[in-house]
């Protein structure tokens, strides 16, 4: 864990989790956090505005209100305003990811990064979840789906430091390595 994570991300994520647990809304806040993360990933302009120290806190709060309005829980909105006041809003993405990590740990859920050549349908996603549950001995599995057209076919599943390469590219690479070792 880096210094930034230890000193900024962790305490703020823990504080948000503490409020969520006190009011029994950990999942609802989790959904809020996921929405915020996708907003940040979709809008570089929003990310830049929030991180810009020259933009006045009142402007940042106004933008936050306009974007999230009443779509997210009031506790989450207050948390965002607190981050603005404390000049920590630029760490929002990391704090959100840290909150989700704490939530996964609380729910005994593992995060699996799944990279595929094409989008996986529901049945394929469920099959991946079942495989990961068995491998990681987890109660639940959360998928983070990514596309990589260079894979040709198959999937690469990453759970923590464990990587399962069931892609066509990976199989071809392994065949090539076997052939090279026999020459």
N, C-alpha and C positions, 0 to 999 in steps of 0.2 A: 504494500500500500504506500503510495507516495505521500509526501508531506501535505500536499493540498488535500488529498482525500482524508488523511487522518485529522487535519485541523479544521477543515471547512465542510467537506461533503458529509462525512460520517455524523458529526454532531447535529447538523441541520436535518439530515434524513432521519436520525434517531428521534429528534424533537417532533417532527411531523408524524412519525410512527406512534410516538407516545400519545399525542393528541388523538390520533385515529383510534388507537386501542382504548383509550379512556371513553370514547364515545361510540365504540363498537362499529366503526366505519372504515376498517382497514382496506376492505375490498373496494369500497366506493372511492376512497382517496387514491387507491391503486389505479382505478380507471381514470381518474382526473389526471394523474401523473402520466399515464400512457398517452392521453390526449395531448398534454403539454409537450411530451417528447415528439409526437408526430407533428405538432405545429412547428416546433423548432427545426425539425428535419426538413419540413416542407418550405420554410421561409428563412432564407439567409438574411433577409432584411430585418426580420424580427429579432433574430439572434444578434445581429450587429447593433441594432438600436438598444437592446437590453444591456449589451456589453460596453457600449460607448459611455465613458465617464463624463463626457461633455453634455450629454442629454440630462436635463434636470429630472430629479426623482418624481416630481409631480407629473411630468410628461410620461414617464415610464409607467406610473400607476394608472394614468388615464388610458394608455394603450392597452395595458393588461385588462382593465375594466371593459374596454370596447371589444377586445378579442374574446375573453372568456365570459363576460357578463354573468348571467345566472345559469350558465351551462355546467358550471362546476360548483362543488360544495363551498359554502361561505368560509369554512376553515381553510380550504386550499387558497381561496382568494386572499384571505388575511395573511396567510403564510407568504404568498408572493409579494404582498405589500411590505411585509417584514424584511424579506430579502432585498427589496429595493432600498428600504430605509437603512439597512445595515451594509449596503453596497456589496451584496453577495449575489445579486440577481444574475451576474455573469456566470455563476457556477450552477445555474438552474438545471441544465442538462445533466451534469454529474450528480447533483443532489437527487434528481428524479430517478436516475439509474440506480443510485445507492438505495433509495427507498424501495424500489422494486426488488433489489437483491435481498433486503431485510425481509420484505413480504414473502418472497420465495422461501427463504430459510424458515420463517414462521409457519408456512403452510407445507413444509417439506416438499417443495417443488423444485425441480431442476430446470435450468434454461438450456435448451439445445439450439445451437445455431445450425440451421439447415440450408445448405447451398445446393441449388438444383439448376439444371439447364432450362427447364420450363416450370411454370407455376404448378404446384402440387394441388390435386383436388382433395376433397374432404377425406375420402377413403385412404389416400396415400398419406395424408397428414396424420390420420389416426394410426396407420401402420407404423409410421416413424415414432409416434408417441409411445406405442406399445413396446417397440424395440428399445427405446431409450429407458422406459420404466424398468425393463428387465435388466438392462446393462447397469444403470445407475442406482437400482434398488430404491426408486423414488415413489412417492404417493401420487404425485402429479407431474406433468411435463408441460412446460411453456415453450412454444416454438417461436424462434425469430427466423423468418424466412428471407432468403436472399436469392437473387437470380444471377447466374453466370453462364452466358451463352457458350463460353469456351469449354464447358464440361462435356459437351456432346450429348451425354445422357447420364442417368443415375443421380446419386446425391452424395454430398459430403456432410457428415453430421459431426458437430463439435460440441462436446459436453465437458465443460471445464478444460482440462488439459488433454483429455482423450479425444482423438480424432478417428472417425470411422469413414474411410474413403471407399464408397461403393459407386464411384463414378466411372464412366467408361475411360476417361482420361487417366484416372488412377490405375485402372486395370491394365491399360496399354503401357503405362510407365513401368509397372511391375513386370510385365512380360518382357519389355525391353531390357530391364535390369537383369532378369534371369538369362536372357539370350547373351548379353554382354559378359556375364560371369562364366558362361560355358565356352567362350571363345578364347 
